[in-house]
Amino acid sequence: MSDTDSFIEEVTEEVKRDRLFKLLKRYGWIGVVVVLGIVGGTAFREYRVAQHAAAAQAFGDQILTALDGAEAADRAQALAGIGAEQAGAQAILQMLIAAEESEAQDTGAAVSRLEQVAQNAEIPTIYRQIASYKALTAGASTMDAQTRRAGFEALAVPGQPLRLLAEEQLALIDIETGAREAALERLDAISQDAEATAGLRRRASQLIVALGGTPITQ
């Protein structure tokens, strides 16, 4: 390479550096803003996660403290004094209160509370279905068989998470109303269902034997 070529190359590199420095001086703030945005966004997400974790822990601690009461009525009252912002947390809290009301023999209040949860469209579906199931079972002594059957049939739709538990309750209603064959058919189906738990299959088999039937062995 000649001295002239070397000189031209050095000048060219110098021009490039000058141009780069000018660009950085003019637009470098954009990079700084981007970096700050990334760092700030990450910090904010971490802060929010920490906030949610702290709130969840505080909520759980309040529930545990409320459940330390000696009497069911006292526990229900203590639970009722807890605040919950999230819809799911509200549903869980209301179901816990209803459980204590049932234990305190205030079945009417418990069923009414559970029905309110089940009818609240703002609450996630799974919680609404659990509340409905609990309301129907808790209200067995006050609701007629037809009302309970309609409620459990709505929960026994294929694909629903409480389908098999609802089917079990429908079998019990069949027994209650004297429909022995219908109960046996329903219980046989439960015992053969691939989604049934071992405990549910065992209960179904025991009921089949109690009704004078013969459990189907797999």
Residue pairs with C-beta under 8 A, 6 or more apart in sequence:
1 9
55 85
59 82
59 84
59 89
62 82
63 79
63 82
63 93
63 96
65 78
66 75
66 78
66 79
66 81
66 82
67 75
67 78
67 79
67 96
68 75
69 75
69 78
71 104
72 100
72 101
72 103
72 104
73 100
73 104
73 106
75 100
76 97
76 100
76 101
76 104
76 106
79 93
79 96
79 97
79 100
80 97
82 93
84 90
84 92
84 93
87 120
87 122
87 123
87 124
87 127
88 123
88 124
88 127
90 123
91 117
91 120
91 123
91 124
91 127
91 128
91 131
92 127
94 113
94 114
94 116
94 117
94 131
95 114
95 117
95 127
95 130
95 131
95 134
97 113
98 109
98 110
98 111
98 113
98 114
98 117
98 131
98 134
98 138
99 110
99 134
101 107
101 109
101 110
101 113
102 110
102 138
107 138
107 139
107 141
107 142
108 142
110 138
111 135
111 138
111 139
111 142
114 131
114 132
114 134
114 135
114 138
115 131
115 132
115 135
117 123
117 127
117 128
117 131
118 128
118 129
118 131
118 132
118 135
119 128
120 128
123 131
126 161
129 155
129 160
129 161
129 162
130 162
132 151
132 154
132 155
133 152
133 155
133 162
133 165
133 166
133 169
135 151
136 143
136 148
136 151
136 152
136 169
137 169
139 148
140 148
145 173
145 176
145 177
148 169
148 173
149 170
149 173
152 166
152 167
152 169
152 170
152 173
153 166
153 170
155 162
155 163
155 165
155 166
156 162
156 163
156 166
156 167
156 170
157 163
160 166
163 195
164 190
164 193
164 195
164 196
164 200
165 200
167 186
167 189
167 190
168 190
168 200
168 203
168 204
170 186
171 183
171 186
171 187
171 190
171 204
171 207
172 183
172 207
174 180
174 182
174 183
174 186
175 183
175 207
175 211
180 211
183 207
183 211
184 208
184 211
184 213
187 204
187 205
187 207
187 208
187 211
187 213
188 204
188 208
188 213
188 215
188 216
190 196
190 200
190 201
190 204
191 201
191 204
191 205
191 208
191 215
191 216
192 216
192 218
196 204
204 215
205 215
208 214
208 215
209 215
